[in-house]
Amino acid sequence: MNRPPLSDITPIFFLQTFILELMHASEQQGQKHCEQLVEHIAKTAGCFFEQSYREDTANYGTLANDSYIELILGLKNNIGGNFSLASSNPDCITVTNTCCPFGTQVTNFPELCRMTSSVFGGIAARNFGYAKVEIKKSIARHDGGCEVCVYTNREAAKSHPGMEYTDTTPVKEIQDMDALHSRIEASMQQLWHKQSNPASRKYQPPAIIAKSPTMQKILQSIEVVAPTLATVLIQGQTGVGKELIAKAIHAMSDRCQKPFMAINCGAIPESLIESALFGHEKGAFTGAIEVHQGYFERAEGGTLFLDEVDTLSPAAQTRLLRVLQEGELERVGGKQTLPVNVRIISATNQNLEALAKQGPFRKDLYFRLNVIRLSIPPLCERPEDLPFLVQHIVQRLNKKYNKQVESVSREVMQKIRRYAWPGNVRELENILERSILFTQGQEMTVLDLELPAPMPYLENWKDIKEQAISNVEQAYLENALKQHHGDIKKIAVDMDISTRAVYGKLQKYGIKSTDYRDA
């Protein structure tokens, strides 16, 4: 974009610059996010532009082809384009353009073409029921001009590439998801302020980042499941945030004013787990000098979160099953039956169903725990969440260490995206915390993370297969020489080949049979 004198900057030029810089800023969050941002802006804006056209023309019915063409051409030409109608029929409308409203710098931001696609497609879909937008030519792609085809007939559009739009407006779906996310976050913050100690309240409360489709489905499940009494089993790798999901379920439930108790079953010795969960009576065992209330009693009326539930001892599994079936428990060493009103949310990083089939875990207990199952995806399967997680963690670490880091550099974000994060969110937090301590200024430019070395490249499958066979063959020959003390005839019999062939293989691998004759 040519830079005019300050006095010549117009409102349109200001808007163009603002949008281009917005696109540049969003690049560090990834190409996919950038495209989604453009599409969301375009669809929302398209609703506004259509309403403005209707009010100007007093046309409040379904737009016909002529009205739709008048709207999209007028819209683009009023902001500095040079659009014209190339052809029109009941199945397809084609418009061309020789001057991009975003100026020549649009070649640096071809994703802005998606804005045209989404505005044209969103308006068409609302009025014709369906639209597919094909951008055949684009100034942004150095084609010298633009040619945009808007197909309004699904059958006619089948053989053409492009973005599809339907009359179900995704904008409302996004707004609904944002509202759901806000409700869950508000409930979690109330729970955090109520249950956290005063010293920790000065830091940022935990939050669920859910920009990826899989995590958004988890949010929707939380809203459905939370008000019920159903037990919930949360499965996922270590560090994905299973306890955070459990807290969200509790925060959104009718039990939110009651305690949320969390226990890591794998961190408590097997000899103490029953006492920790169910309590014990005075004198129940050596050292039991007074009555002890277990987690179940302390969580009365609330929610008990059992992390690593797969590590429970057989005896603890039996007691837990009774609590779930009968709603009552007995302390260790006690005879009195106590009523229990606790909701159970359990979590595991193992395949609990497989453990139940194989025997280490009781099948009947598994079925009781697995009324509702939520599977949290690993971080490597939710790349859309990465930039938002980074932003949230950095903001929290700023408060913890009194830093002023506002963002991470593009190189740091690219490094974050290339890494597989086997430790998931917990590992990401650890790396960012270590890096932010050494960050000076407002941008993190160095990430304390070593990427794994790339695997050596093998040209084709034939090379891979031959290398594998050679490795196995060499290992077999060495073991056979040891077993037969260098006797080539016996090795030839075992391998069903001639002694000459054995000598040939030994020569190939540089192995001397004489080295094994006294072994």
RAWO-V545177 format. One record per residue. N is the residue number from 0. D_LAST is the distance of its C-alpha to the last C-alpha in Angstrom with 2 decimals. Layout:
N | D_LAST
N | D_LAST
//
This chain:
0 | 79.17
1 | 81.82
2 | 82.99
3 | 86.81
4 | 89.03
5 | 89.11
6 | 92.70
7 | 91.70
8 | 89.06
9 | 90.29
10 | 89.34
11 | 87.44
12 | 85.49
13 | 84.75
14 | 83.40
15 | 81.29
16 | 79.73
17 | 79.12
18 | 77.30
19 | 75.15
20 | 74.14
21 | 73.44
22 | 71.05
23 | 69.40
24 | 68.99
25 | 67.44
26 | 64.84
27 | 62.49
28 | 62.39
29 | 61.00
30 | 62.47
31 | 62.67
32 | 64.58
33 | 66.85
34 | 67.73
35 | 68.39
36 | 70.62
37 | 72.60
38 | 72.98
39 | 74.16
40 | 76.70
41 | 77.92
42 | 78.42
43 | 80.26
44 | 82.37
45 | 83.06
46 | 84.72
47 | 86.94
48 | 87.87
49 | 88.75
50 | 90.96
51 | 92.68
52 | 93.44
53 | 94.85
54 | 97.15
55 | 98.36
56 | 99.11
57 | 100.05
58 | 97.62
59 | 96.05
60 | 95.11
61 | 92.06
62 | 91.80
63 | 92.47
64 | 90.75
65 | 93.52
66 | 93.43
67 | 89.65
68 | 89.79
69 | 92.57
70 | 90.54
71 | 87.27
72 | 89.07
73 | 91.42
74 | 88.64
75 | 86.61
76 | 89.58
77 | 91.18
78 | 88.22
79 | 88.09
80 | 86.49
81 | 87.98
82 | 87.18
83 | 89.08
84 | 88.98
85 | 87.42
86 | 87.80
87 | 88.41
88 | 88.30
89 | 87.81
90 | 84.01
91 | 83.20
92 | 84.75
93 | 83.61
94 | 84.57
95 | 83.86
96 | 83.92
97 | 84.25
98 | 84.22
99 | 81.74
100 | 83.39
101 | 80.39
102 | 80.96
103 | 78.67
104 | 76.00
105 | 75.15
106 | 72.61
107 | 70.46
108 | 70.77
109 | 70.49
110 | 69.94
111 | 73.70
112 | 74.25
113 | 72.97
114 | 76.01
115 | 78.32
116 | 76.32
117 | 76.52
118 | 80.22
119 | 81.20
120 | 78.93
121 | 79.85
122 | 83.58
123 | 83.30
124 | 81.27
125 | 83.83
126 | 86.65
127 | 85.16
128 | 82.53
129 | 79.63
130 | 78.64
131 | 75.83
132 | 76.04
133 | 74.50
134 | 74.65
135 | 74.64
136 | 75.42
137 | 75.23
138 | 76.48
139 | 73.56
140 | 71.20
141 | 73.27
142 | 74.94
143 | 78.35
144 | 79.90
145 | 79.26
146 | 79.60
147 | 79.23
148 | 79.51
149 | 80.34
150 | 79.81
151 | 81.78
152 | 80.92
153 | 77.48
154 | 77.40
155 | 78.45
156 | 75.78
157 | 72.85
158 | 71.88
159 | 72.24
160 | 69.85
161 | 71.07
162 | 71.39
163 | 72.94
164 | 75.48
165 | 77.17
166 | 80.22
167 | 78.11
168 | 78.15
169 | 74.74
170 | 76.64
171 | 77.84
172 | 74.35
173 | 73.10
174 | 76.08
175 | 75.45
176 | 71.80
177 | 72.87
178 | 75.42
179 | 72.86
180 | 70.45
181 | 73.33
182 | 74.26
183 | 70.74
184 | 70.38
185 | 73.77
186 | 72.90
187 | 69.60
188 | 71.39
189 | 73.94
190 | 71.20
191 | 69.38
192 | 72.58
193 | 73.43
194 | 70.10
195 | 68.55
196 | 69.38
197 | 71.90
198 | 69.36
199 | 67.33
200 | 70.42
201 | 70.80
202 | 67.68
203 | 67.58
204 | 67.21
205 | 64.28
206 | 64.90
207 | 63.35
208 | 62.77
209 | 63.33
210 | 63.94
211 | 61.25
212 | 62.36
213 | 59.76
214 | 60.93
215 | 64.56
216 | 63.93
217 | 62.59
218 | 65.87
219 | 67.89
220 | 65.93
221 | 66.61
222 | 70.34
223 | 70.31
224 | 68.10
225 | 69.41
226 | 72.81
227 | 71.35
228 | 69.88
229 | 66.75
230 | 63.35
231 | 61.14
232 | 57.36
233 | 56.13
234 | 52.70
235 | 50.94
236 | 48.08
237 | 48.10
238 | 50.70
239 | 52.90
240 | 55.90
241 | 56.07
242 | 58.14
243 | 60.54
244 | 61.21
245 | 61.78
246 | 64.29
247 | 66.05
248 | 66.48
249 | 67.91
250 | 70.14
251 | 71.61
252 | 72.22
253 | 75.19
254 | 73.05
255 | 72.84
256 | 75.18
257 | 72.96
258 | 69.62
259 | 66.37
260 | 63.53
261 | 59.88
262 | 56.90
263 | 53.18
264 | 51.85
265 | 48.25
266 | 49.27
267 | 50.75
268 | 48.70
269 | 48.75
270 | 50.73
271 | 53.48
272 | 53.79
273 | 56.37
274 | 58.51
275 | 58.32
276 | 59.42
277 | 61.86
278 | 62.92
279 | 63.18
280 | 65.97
281 | 66.60
282 | 64.52
283 | 62.19
284 | 59.20
285 | 58.63
286 | 59.93
287 | 62.19
288 | 65.36
289 | 67.42
290 | 67.72
291 | 65.44
292 | 66.27
293 | 63.27
294 | 62.90
295 | 64.74
296 | 67.84
297 | 67.80
298 | 67.55
299 | 70.51
300 | 72.41
301 | 69.83
302 | 66.32
303 | 62.97
304 | 59.92
305 | 56.63
306 | 53.77
307 | 50.21
308 | 51.86
309 | 48.60
310 | 47.34
311 | 50.17
312 | 49.25
313 | 50.29
314 | 53.21
315 | 54.43
316 | 54.23
317 | 56.45
318 | 59.00
319 | 59.04
320 | 59.66
321 | 62.67
322 | 64.10
323 | 63.88
324 | 65.37
325 | 68.03
326 | 68.75
327 | 68.45
328 | 66.03
329 | 65.77
330 | 64.45
331 | 61.55
332 | 63.20
333 | 66.48
334 | 68.67
335 | 71.05
336 | 70.56
337 | 71.06
338 | 71.99
339 | 69.80
340 | 70.95
341 | 67.94
342 | 66.50
343 | 62.72
344 | 60.75
345 | 56.98
346 | 54.14
347 | 50.44
348 | 47.70
349 | 45.92
350 | 46.78
351 | 48.93
352 | 49.76
353 | 46.11
354 | 45.68
355 | 48.78
356 | 47.47
357 | 44.08
358 | 45.74
359 | 45.18
360 | 48.68
361 | 51.81
362 | 53.20
363 | 56.78
364 | 56.37
365 | 54.82
366 | 57.87
367 | 60.19
368 | 58.60
369 | 58.23
370 | 61.93
371 | 61.81
372 | 58.54
373 | 58.35
374 | 55.23
375 | 55.06
376 | 53.26
377 | 50.73
378 | 52.10
379 | 50.27
380 | 52.41
381 | 55.71
382 | 55.97
383 | 59.78
384 | 59.64
385 | 57.66
386 | 60.58
387 | 62.74
388 | 60.05
389 | 59.55
390 | 63.30
391 | 63.66
392 | 60.80
393 | 62.06
394 | 65.57
395 | 64.34
396 | 62.28
397 | 65.34
398 | 67.26
399 | 64.47
400 | 63.96
401 | 67.45
402 | 66.22
403 | 68.20
404 | 65.53
405 | 67.27
406 | 64.61
407 | 61.23
408 | 60.95
409 | 60.17
410 | 56.78
411 | 55.90
412 | 56.99
413 | 54.94
414 | 51.86
415 | 52.62
416 | 52.95
417 | 49.65
418 | 47.62
419 | 46.43
420 | 47.34
421 | 44.71
422 | 46.54
423 | 49.82
424 | 53.17
425 | 51.81
426 | 49.40
427 | 52.26
428 | 54.46
429 | 51.86
430 | 51.33
431 | 55.10
432 | 55.85
433 | 53.41
434 | 54.87
435 | 58.51
436 | 58.32
437 | 57.76
438 | 60.25
439 | 63.43
440 | 66.39
441 | 67.02
442 | 64.09
443 | 60.37
444 | 58.76
445 | 55.25
446 | 52.93
447 | 50.10
448 | 47.59
449 | 44.49
450 | 44.10
451 | 40.58
452 | 39.27
453 | 39.90
454 | 37.09
455 | 36.10
456 | 38.19
457 | 36.78
458 | 39.35
459 | 39.28
460 | 37.65
461 | 36.00
462 | 34.08
463 | 33.03
464 | 31.86
465 | 29.90
466 | 28.16
467 | 27.24
468 | 25.91
469 | 23.81
470 | 22.25
471 | 21.44
472 | 20.18
473 | 17.80
474 | 16.40
475 | 16.10
476 | 14.29
477 | 11.57
478 | 11.26
479 | 11.53
480 | 8.81
481 | 6.35
482 | 8.57
483 | 9.00
484 | 5.77
485 | 8.17
486 | 11.19
487 | 14.11
488 | 16.71
489 | 15.44
490 | 15.22
491 | 18.72
492 | 20.04
493 | 18.94
494 | 20.54
495 | 23.48
496 | 23.47
497 | 23.23
498 | 20.24
499 | 22.40
500 | 22.65
501 | 18.88
502 | 18.70
503 | 21.67
504 | 20.16
505 | 17.04
506 | 19.65
507 | 21.76
508 | 19.29
509 | 17.97
510 | 14.33
511 | 12.59
512 | 10.52
513 | 9.57
514 | 7.64
515 | 4.99
516 | 5.58
517 | 3.80
518 | 0.00
//
